[in-house]
Every structure is written in structure tokens, then in C-alpha cells.
């Protein structure tokens, strides 16, 4: 019975002892949800030798941290993690279970959906309660043309993966107090899956969702070589190059550079959109940027509707002029 379930759980994704920043965003949103239902906020921490992360989770908004450590959980593997988390859910019966829409969260959440025989909303961009007090998850649908509100009326827990960079995390507060509970789980190692090595990405390959400034090119970029010009501008501004989907589909840039519904959600201090009309799918991925600047030859381009600054012109004239001015000032 759904009445037997209570509590808001956040899957505290960590890799090599470092929490993914999306966890802090989800804990912040959980505080907002709690103001409606007054349910306990729990961060669920799986791994081996990770108990030291509990204080950080409490400082970021968790009221309770459940820790389950096992040798088979030392490195993420879908089957052991699913076994451990399923046992904890069946033991405590949370009403809501949220994951970041990361590679790990997108791998684990569907397995949990099957194991628990419940529902799952993928890539939610908002969470809340409607006028009837029903918990909903909002996600773009029909190619981003509408925003669908999805509810899981009877099954529990209600689950969703949530896109990073959507909610603002709470600042850490070391004076916060919470409960830390250590649990035991029965976990079998995955004989079909072995992690041979883990290594950080080379320097200079910071993900675009961590960049403070982005220069993003779209369908309006006429030639692949023009991206070298945008990359030069990004470097001069100490930012990174990004794009909408069409240049990635063309093979001009890797998928890790793509912003939007089928790419990465970003929230930089500044984003310069070049040759991007501003489809809903793209706007979903960058509309929370602090300052949006756009260059497009079409004065009716939707991107201007969410931009603080706009230039109606041919980027092939404007961008070289900007580069020249920056170089002049630096000289």
C-alpha cells in the first residue's frame, strides 16, 4: 500500500570518493518538496570506504544518511548497486527516490524500476506537487514542443532521474545536524563485469556543464572550419566551445559538446549563441544561464526571446570583429 511509504530519498552518486554535484542540487530541491509534505530527506550512500562523505551530505541538506558499504560496491557496477539499493528500499519504503540523470543514474534507475515494479520518469527538468497534492515530474515531450507532467499514482517509490544544472544547490552549512545510519546489505559481485582501471580525464577537457563561459554554434554555422573561429573566441574568453545538435549530427563536434534535451544541460555565467535559432530542445539545455548573448541573422529567431543581449547580423562578420578587438585590447 502506498500509505506505508514515506520519505524523500536521494541517490548519493559518488565516484572514487567524490560526490557528483547533481546530488547537492537534488538535496536542495528535496528541501523545497519537504516544505509541502514534511517528509524526511535521506541521502543513500553506497560504496566502500565512503562513510566520510556523510557529513558533506548533511551539510548540503540531508537529514539522514544511509550508508551501505561492501567490497562489491567499491567501484560502480549496475548489478551489485541494484541489489544493495533494492534491499534498502524494501527495508525503509521511501515514497520518492531521485537520481541524477548522469551516466550512472541513467544506468541504475531503470534497473531499480524493474526490481521494484514501480514507475520512472527519465530526464525530468522539474519536480513538484500539483493542486491536489500529487507529486509530479515534468519533462519535455513531443520533441520539446510541450512540457509533460508525469505522475505515478499507485506504485511506490515514485522515481525520476533529474537533469543536472537544473536546481541551485544549497551552500554547505557545517552547523547542520543529521542522523547517520550504517546498514548491511547482501551483495554478490558481478562476474560478467570488471573495471580494469579508472583515470581522470586529461587536463583541458573540463565538461561543458562545468564551464563558466560557453561559445555555442548551431545549424547556422555554414562550414565545419568556422568552428575553429568559435573555438578561438572561446579560448580568448577563457571559455569552452559547445554546440546545438545539428553540428554534432554532422560529425563536426563530439556529442560531449552538445547542449540540449538530447545533450547536456548547462548553467554558465555567460553563453554566446552563434547561428542558433533556439528550438525548445536547445533552450531546455541552457535557459538557466546567468547571461545569454546571441548572434543570428534572423531577427525573429526564438533565441532572442530569452537573451539579455542580441546581435542581428552575419556571424562571419561579427565574430572576427570581436576576436580582433579582444586581441587588440590584450596587446
VEXFI-532528 format. One record per atom (N, C-alpha, C): x, y, z. Coordinates in steps of 0.2 Angstrom, whole numbers, padded with zeros to 4 digits, always signed. Example, Ala and Ser with C-alpha at 12.3 -4.5 7.8 and 13.67 -1.06 7.14 Angstrom:
BEGIN
+0066-0028+0039+0062-0022+0039+0066-0016+0039+0064-0011+0035+0068-0005+0036+0064+0000+0039
END
This chain:
BEGIN
+0004-0006+0000+0000+0000+0000+0004+0006+0000+0003+0011-0004+0007+0017-0005+0007+0021+0002+0002+0020+0006+0001+0024+0013+0007+0021+0017+0010+0016+0016+0015+0013+0020+0022+0016+0018+0022+0020+0013+0029+0023+0011+0029+0030+0012+0035+0032+0015+0036+0039+0017+0044+0041+0016+0045+0047+0014+0052+0049+0014+0054+0051+0007+0059+0056+0007+0062+0058+0000+0069+0055+0000+0071+0051-0004+0077+0048-0005+0081+0051-0011+0087+0053-0010+0092+0055-0015+0098+0050-0016+0098+0047-0021+0104+0043-0023+0110+0047-0023+0115+0046-0018+0121+0050-0017+0126+0047-0022+0126+0049-0028+0131+0046-0033+0138+0048-0031+0143+0044-0031+0150+0046-0029+0154+0042-0034+0160+0044-0036+0164+0041-0040+0171+0042-0037+0174+0036-0035+0181+0037-0031+0181+0042-0026+0176+0041-0022+0175+0045-0016+0173+0052-0016+0171+0054-0022+0169+0061-0024+0162+0061-0026+0158+0065-0022+0151+0066-0024+0150+0070-0030+0145+0067-0034+0143+0071-0040+0139+0077-0038+0141+0083-0041+0137+0089-0039+0130+0089-0040+0127+0085-0044+0120+0084-0045+0117+0082-0039+0120+0078-0034+0117+0076-0028+0115+0082-0024+0120+0087-0024+0118+0093-0020+0112+0097-0023+0112+0097-0029+0106+0100-0032+0099+0097-0030+0099+0090-0030+0094+0086-0028+0092+0087-0021+0097+0088-0017+0096+0089-0010+0092+0096-0009+0094+0100-0012+0091+0107-0012+0084+0107-0014+0083+0103-0020+0076+0103-0022+0071+0099-0017+0075+0094-0014+0071+0090-0009+0069+0094-0003+0073+0099-0001+0071+0104+0004+0064+0108+0002+0064+0109-0004+0058+0113-0007+0052+0108-0006+0053+0102-0008+0047+0097-0008+0045+0095-0001+0050+0095+0004+0048+0094+0011+0044+0099+0014+0044+0105+0011+0040+0111+0014+0033+0109+0012+0031+0105+0008+0024+0103+0006+0022+0097+0010+0026+0092+0011+0024+0086+0014+0027+0084+0021+0033+0088+0022+0037+0087+0028+0039+0080+0029+0042+0077+0024+0045+0070+0024+0052+0071+0025+0055+0066+0028+0062+0066+0030+0066+0065+0023+0071+0069+0023+0076+0069+0017+0082+0064+0019+0083+0059+0015+0088+0054+0016+0092+0054+0010+0099+0054+0011+0104+0053+0006+0106+0046+0006+0106+0042+0001+0108+0035+0001+0115+0034-0002+0120+0032+0002+0127+0032+0000+0129+0025+0000+0131+0022-0006+0134+0016-0007+0141+0016-0010+0145+0011-0007+0152+0011-0009+0156+0007-0004+0162+0009-0004+0167+0005+0001+0172+0011+0003+0172+0012+0010+0176+0017+0012+0174+0024+0011+0167+0025+0011+0164+0031+0009+0160+0035+0014+0161+0032+0020+0157+0035+0026+0159+0042+0027+0165+0044+0026+0167+0051+0027+0163+0056+0023+0159+0054+0018+0156+0058+0014+0149+0060+0017+0147+0057+0023+0141+0058+0026+0140+0065+0029+0145+0068+0032+0145+0075+0034+0144+0080+0029+0147+0079+0023+0146+0083+0017+0139+0083+0015+0136+0077+0015+0129+0077+0013+0124+0080+0018+0125+0080+0024+0121+0083+0029+0122+0091+0029+0128+0093+0027+0129+0100+0027+0126+0103+0021+0124+0098+0016+0121+0101+0010+0113+0100+0010+0111+0097+0015+0103+0097+0016+0100+0090+0018+0104+0085+0018+0102+0078+0020+0100+0079+0028+0094+0076+0030+0093+0075+0037+0095+0068+0039+0096+0063+0035+0098+0057+0037+0102+0054+0031+0108+0051+0033+0112+0047+0028+0112+0040+0029+0110+0036+0024+0110+0029+0025+0117+0026+0021+0121+0023+0025+0127+0021+0022+0127+0013+0021+0128+0010+0015+0129+0003+0014+0136+0002+0011+0140-0001+0014+0147-0002+0012+0148-0010+0011+0152-0011+0005+0153-0018+0003+0159-0018-0002+0163-0023-0001+0168-0023-0006+0166-0023-0013+0160-0027-0015+0157-0027-0021+0155-0020-0024+0154-0015-0019+0152-0009-0021+0157-0004-0022+0164-0006-0021+0169-0001-0021+0170+0003-0028+0168+0000-0033+0168+0003-0040+0161+0002-0042+0158+0007-0046+0151+0006-0048+0150+0000-0053+0145-0004-0051+0143-0009-0056+0136-0010-0055+0132-0010-0061+0125-0010-0060+0122-0015-0056+0124-0021-0057+0120-0027-0053+0121-0026-0046+0127-0026-0043+0128-0025-0036+0125-0019-0033+0125-0013-0036+0122-0007-0034+0114-0008-0034+0112-0011-0039+0104-0013-0039+0102-0017-0033+0106-0022-0032+0105-0027-0027+0105-0023-0020+0110-0019-0019+0110-0016-0012+0105-0010-0011+0103-0007-0016+0098-0001-0016+0091-0004-0015+0090-0010-0019+0084-0013-0018+0082-0015-0011+0087-0018-0008+0086-0021-0001+0085-0015+0004+0088-0009+0003+0087-0003+0007+0080+0000+0006+0078+0000+0000+0071+0002-0002+0066-0002+0001+0067-0009+0000+0062-0013+0003+0062-0013+0011+0067-0011+0014+0068-0011+0021+0065-0005+0024+0066+0001+0020+0063+0008+0023+0057+0010+0020+0056+0008+0014+0050+0010+0010+0049+0018+0009+0054+0021+0005+0053+0028+0004+0048+0029-0001+0045+0035-0001+0039+0037-0006+0042+0040-0012+0048+0043-0012+0051+0046-0018+0058+0044-0018+0061+0043-0024+0068+0041-0025+0070+0044-0031+0075+0049-0030+0078+0053-0035+0085+0051-0037+0087+0051-0043+0094+0050-0046+0096+0056-0050+0102+0058-0051+0104+0062-0056+0104+0059-0063+0102+0063-0068+0102+0060-0075+0109+0060-0078+0113+0056-0074+0120+0055-0076+0121+0048-0080+0127+0047-0082+0128+0040-0085+0126+0035-0080+0128+0036-0073+0127+0031-0068+0120+0031-0066+0117+0037-0065+0110+0037-0064+0105+0034-0069+0107+0035-0075+0103+0033-0081+0104+0025-0082+0109+0022-0079+0110+0015-0079+0107+0012-0074+0107+0015-0068+0104+0011-0062+0097+0012-0061+0094+0018-0062+0087+0019-0061+0082+0014-0065+0083+0013-0071+0079+0008-0075+0079+0001-0072+0085-0001-0069+0086-0007-0066+0082-0008-0060+0082-0002-0056+0078-0001-0050+0070-0001-0051+0068+0002-0057+0061+0002-0059+0059-0005-0060+0063-0010-0063+0061-0017-0064+0061-0020-0058+0066-0019-0054+0067-0023-0047+0061-0022-0043+0059-0015-0042+0054-0013-0038+0047-0013-0041+0046-0014-0047+0040-0014-0051+0036-0008-0050+0040-0002-0051+0037+0004-0050+0038+0008-0056+0036+0015-0056+0037+0019-0062+0043+0023-0062+0045+0026-0067+0051+0030-0068+0050+0035-0073+0052+0042-0071+0052+0047-0076+0059+0048-0078+0061+0049-0084+0068+0050-0086+0069+0057-0088+0075+0060-0086+0077+0066-0088+0072+0072-0086+0069+0072-0080+0065+0077-0078+0069+0084-0077+0065+0089-0078+0068+0096-0078+0064+0100-0072+0059+0097-0069+0056+0100-0063+0052+0095-0059+0052+0096-0053+0048+0092-0048+0043+0096-0044+0038+0093-0042+0033+0097-0038+0027+0094-0036+0022+0097-0033+0016+0094-0031+0010+0099-0034+0005+0095-0037+0000+0099-0040-0005+0101-0035-0011+0104-0038-0016+0107-0033-0019+0102-0029-0019+0096-0031-0021+0090-0027-0016+0087-0022-0010+0090-0022-0005+0087-0018-0002+0081-0021-0003+0080-0027+0000+0074-0031+0007+0076-0033+0012+0072-0032+0019+0073-0034+0020+0072-0041+0023+0077-0045+0023+0076-0052+0031+0077-0054+0032+0075-0060+0039+0076-0063+0038+0079-0070+0041+0084-0071+0040+0087-0078+0046+0086-0082+0044+0084-0089+0049+0083-0093+0047+0085-0100+0051+0087-0105+0049+0089-0112+0047+0083-0115+0041+0084-0120+0039+0078-0124+0037+0081-0131+0036+0076-0135+0035+0078-0142+0040+0082-0145+0046+0080-0144+0052+0084-0147+0053+0091-0144+0051+0091-0137+0051+0098-0134+0046+0103-0135+0041+0101-0139+0035+0105-0140+0031+0107-0134+0030+0102-0130+0026+0103-0124+0030+0100-0117+0028+0103-0112+0031+0100-0105+0026+0096-0102+0027+0089-0102+0023+0084-0099+0024+0084-0091+0018+0083-0088+0018+0082-0080+0016+0075-0079+0021+0071-0077+0020+0064-0076+0019+0062-0069+0014+0058-0067+0013+0056-0060+0013+0048-0060+0015+0046-0054+0015+0039-0053+0010+0038-0047+0004+0036-0048-0002+0037-0044-0002+0032-0038+0000+0025-0040-0001+0020-0035+0006+0017-0033+0010+0016-0038+0016+0012-0036+0021+0017-0032+0025+0013-0028+0030+0017-0024+0036+0013-0024+0042+0016-0023+0043+0023-0023+0042+0027-0030+0040+0033-0030+0040+0037-0036+0047+0039-0038+0049+0037-0044+0056+0038-0046+0057+0043-0052+0062+0046-0052+0064+0050-0058+0072+0051-0058+0074+0052-0064+0081+0054-0065+0080+0062-0067+0084+0066-0064+0084+0073-0065+0090+0076-0068+0089+0080-0073+0095+0083-0077+0099+0087-0072+0106+0087-0073+0110+0091-0069+0109+0098-0071+0111+0103-0067+0112+0110-0068+0105+0113-0069+0100+0110-0066+0093+0112-0066+0091+0116-0060+0093+0114-0054+0092+0117-0047+0098+0120-0044+0097+0125-0040+0103+0128-0037+0104+0124-0031+0111+0122-0030+0112+0118-0023+0112+0123-0017+0111+0121-0012+0112+0125-0005+0119+0125-0004+0121+0131-0001+0128+0132+0001+0129+0127+0007+0135+0124+0008+0137+0120+0013+0136+0124+0020+0133+0120+0025+0132+0123+0031+0135+0118+0036+0141+0119+0039+0144+0114+0043+0140+0113+0050+0136+0118+0052+0132+0118+0058+0126+0113+0058+0124+0111+0052+0118+0107+0051+0120+0100+0055+0114+0097+0057+0115+0091+0061+0110+0086+0058+0112+0080+0057+0108+0074+0054+0110+0068+0057+0106+0063+0055+0107+0056+0058+0111+0052+0053+0116+0048+0055+0120+0044+0050+0118+0037+0052+0116+0033+0048+0114+0026+0049+0118+0021+0044+0121+0016+0047+0125+0011+0043+0121+0005+0043+0120+0003+0037+0116-0003+0035+0120-0009+0032+0118-0015+0033+0122-0021+0030+0117-0023+0024+0121-0025+0019+0117-0027+0013+0120-0034+0010+0116-0038+0007+0119-0044+0004+0120-0043-0003+0126-0043-0005+0128-0041-0012+0133-0046-0015+0131-0048-0021+0136-0053-0025+0139-0049-0030+0146-0050-0031+0150-0047-0036+0147-0049-0043+0148-0045-0048+0146-0046-0055+0152-0049-0058+0151-0056-0059+0157-0059-0063+0157-0058-0070+0152-0055-0073+0152-0053-0080+0155-0046-0082+0157-0042-0077+0158-0035-0077+0164-0034-0073+0170-0031-0076+0175-0030-0072+0178-0023-0074+0180-0019-0069+0183-0012-0070+0190-0013-0070+0194-0012-0076+0201-0013-0076+0205-0007-0073+0202-0001-0074+0206+0005-0072+0201+0011-0072+0203+0015-0068+0199+0022-0068+0205+0027-0068+0204+0032-0072+0209+0038-0073+0205+0044-0075+0207+0050-0072+0204+0056-0073+0205+0058-0081+0201+0062-0083+0201+0065-0090+0208+0069-0090+0211+0069-0096+0217+0074-0097+0215+0081-0095+0219+0085-0093+0218+0092-0091+0216+0096-0098+0212+0100-0097+0209+0104-0103+0203+0101-0106+0200+0096-0103+0194+0093-0106+0189+0093-0101+0188+0099-0097+0183+0100-0092+0176+0099-0096+0171+0096-0093+0165+0095-0096+0161+0102-0097+0157+0103-0102+0154+0109-0104+0150+0112-0098+0147+0107-0094+0142+0109-0089+0146+0112-0083+0152+0112-0083+0156+0115-0078+0160+0121-0080+0159+0123-0086+0162+0129-0089+0158+0136-0087+0162+0141-0085+0159+0147-0083+0157+0151-0089+0160+0150-0095+0158+0153-0101+0158+0148-0107+0153+0149-0111+0152+0145-0117+0151+0149-0123+0154+0147-0129+0153+0149-0135+0150+0143-0139+0143+0144-0141+0140+0138-0144+0138+0140-0151+0139+0135-0156+0137+0136-0163+0132+0131-0165+0128+0133-0169+0122+0129-0171+0121+0128-0179+0115+0127-0181+0114+0125-0188+0116+0130-0193+0116+0137-0190+0118+0142-0195+0125+0143-0196+0129+0139-0193+0136+0139-0195+0137+0135-0201+0140+0139-0206+0140+0137-0213+0145+0131-0215+0151+0131-0211+0156+0127-0213+0159+0124-0207+0162+0118-0207+0165+0115-0201+0171+0119-0199+0174+0122-0203+0180+0126-0202+0179+0132-0198+0172+0134-0198+0170+0140-0194+0170+0139-0187+0170+0132-0185+0170+0131-0178+0177+0132-0175+0182+0132-0179+0189+0134-0177+0189+0141-0174+0185+0146-0178+0185+0153-0176+0181+0153-0170+0176+0149-0169+0172+0150-0162+0176+0147-0157+0180+0142-0158+0184+0139-0153+0190+0145-0151+0192+0148-0156+0197+0153-0154+0194+0159-0150+0188+0161-0151+0184+0166-0147+0183+0163-0140+0181+0157-0140+0180+0154-0133+0187+0154-0129+0192+0152-0132+0199+0152-0129+0201+0159-0126+0200+0164-0131+0202+0171-0129+0197+0173-0123+0191+0170-0122+0187+0172-0117+0188+0168-0111+0193+0163-0111+0194+0158-0106+0188+0154-0105+0184+0152-0110+0178+0148-0110+0179+0142-0114+0174+0138-0116+0174+0132-0120+0169+0132-0126+0171+0128-0131+0166+0128-0136+0161+0123-0135+0155+0124-0138+0149+0120-0137+0145+0120-0143+0139+0117-0144+0135+0117-0150+0128+0115-0148+0124+0116-0153+0117+0113-0153+0118+0106-0156+0112+0103-0158+0113+0096-0160+0115+0095-0168+0113+0100-0172+0115+0099-0179+0122+0098-0181+0126+0102-0178+0134+0101-0179+0136+0095-0177+0133+0092-0171+0135+0085-0169+0133+0080-0174+0127+0081-0176+0124+0076-0181+0128+0076-0187+0131+0082-0189+0135+0082-0195+0142+0079-0194+0144+0078-0188+0150+0075-0186+0156+0080-0185+0154+0086-0185+0158+0092-0184+0161+0092-0177+0157+0090-0172+0159+0091-0165+0157+0084-0161+0160+0082-0156+0158+0076-0152+0152+0078-0148+0148+0072-0146+0142+0073-0143+0143+0076-0136+0149+0075-0133+0150+0078-0126+0150+0086-0127+0150+0089-0133+0150+0096-0133+0142+0099-0135+0138+0094-0135+0131+0096-0137+0127+0098-0131+0123+0104-0132+0119+0107-0127+0112+0105-0129+0107+0103-0124+0100+0102-0126+0097+0096-0123+0091+0095-0125+0087+0090-0122+0090+0083-0123+0094+0082-0129+0097+0076-0130+0105+0076-0129+0107+0082-0126+0114+0083-0124+0115+0084-0117+0118+0090-0116+0120+0091-0109+0116+0098-0107+0114+0098-0100+0111+0104-0098+0117+0108-0094+0117+0115-0096+0122+0119-0094+0119+0125-0090+0123+0128-0086+0121+0134-0082+0127+0138-0081+0130+0141-0087+0136+0145-0086+0134+0152-0084+0140+0156-0082+0138+0163-0081+0137+0167-0087+0140+0165-0093+0139+0168-0099+0139+0162-0104+0134+0163-0109+0134+0159-0115+0133+0163-0121+0137+0162-0126+0136+0166-0133+0134+0161-0138+0128+0162-0140+0125+0158-0145+0126+0161-0152+0129+0157-0156+0131+0159-0163+0127+0155-0168+0123+0158-0172+0120+0154-0178+0115+0149-0175+0112+0150-0169+0107+0146-0166+0100+0149-0166+0095+0146-0169+0089+0149-0169+0085+0148-0162+0086+0143-0158+0084+0142-0151+0077+0138-0151+0078+0132-0153+0072+0127-0153+0071+0126-0145+0065+0123-0144+0064+0122-0137+0069+0117-0134+0071+0112-0138+0075+0107-0136+0082+0110-0134+0084+0115-0137+0090+0118-0136+0090+0122-0129+0084+0126-0129+0083+0131-0124+0083+0127-0117+0080+0121-0117+0079+0117-0111+0086+0116-0108+0091+0116-0112+0098+0114-0110+0102+0120-0108+0100+0126-0109+0104+0132-0107+0100+0138-0105+0094+0137-0104+0090+0143-0102+0091+0146-0095+0095+0142-0091+0096+0145-0084+0103+0148-0084+0106+0149-0089+0112+0153-0089+0111+0160-0087+0116+0163-0083+0115+0169-0080+0115+0175-0085+0118+0174-0090+0118+0179-0095+0119+0176-0102+0113+0177-0106+0113+0174-0113+0114+0180-0118+0119+0178-0123+0120+0183-0128+0120+0179-0135+0116+0182-0140+0115+0178-0146+0116+0182-0152+0119+0179-0157+0121+0182-0164+0117+0178-0169+0112+0181-0172+0108+0177-0178+0106+0182-0183+0106+0180-0189+0104+0185-0194+0097+0186-0195+0093+0181-0191+0086+0182-0191+0083+0185-0185+0080+0191-0186+0078+0195-0180+0072+0192-0176+0069+0187-0180+0063+0183-0177+0065+0176-0174+0072+0175-0173+0074+0169-0170+0072+0168-0163+0069+0163-0161+0066+0162-0154+0072+0163-0149+0078+0162-0150+0083+0163-0145+0084+0170-0143+0081+0175-0147+0082+0182-0144+0076+0183-0139+0071+0178-0138+0066+0179-0133+0069+0177-0126+0074+0174-0126+0077+0173-0119+0084+0176-0118+0086+0180-0123+0093+0183-0122+0093+0190-0119+0098+0191-0115+0099+0198-0112+0102+0202-0117+0106+0200-0122+0109+0204-0127+0109+0200-0134+0107+0204-0139+0107+0200-0146+0110+0205-0151+0113+0201-0156+0115+0205-0162+0112+0202-0168+0108+0206-0172+0105+0203-0178+0110+0205-0184+0114+0200-0186+0120+0201-0191+0122+0194-0193+0127+0194-0198+0130+0188-0200+0136+0187-0196+0136+0181-0192+0141+0179-0188+0148+0180-0191+0149+0179-0197+0155+0179-0201+0158+0186-0201+0154+0191-0200+0157+0197-0199+0158+0199-0192+0153+0197-0188+0153+0199-0181+0159+0196-0177+0159+0189-0177+0164+0185-0173+0171+0187-0175+0173+0188-0181+0180+0190-0182+0182+0197-0179+0177+0202-0179+0177+0208-0177+0179+0208-0169+0175+0203-0166+0176+0203-0159+0183+0200-0157+0185+0195-0161+0191+0192-0160+0197+0197-0160+0196+0201-0166+0201+0207-0167+0201+0212-0161+0195+0214-0159+0195+0218-0153+0198+0216-0147+0197+0209-0146+0200+0206-0140+0207+0206-0140+0210+0204-0146+0217+0204-0147+0220+0210-0147+0217+0216-0149+0219+0222-0149+0220+0225-0142+0215+0223-0138+0215+0225-0131+0220+0222-0127+0221+0215-0128+0226+0211-0125+0233+0214-0126+0234+0216-0133+0241+0219-0135+0242+0225-0131
END
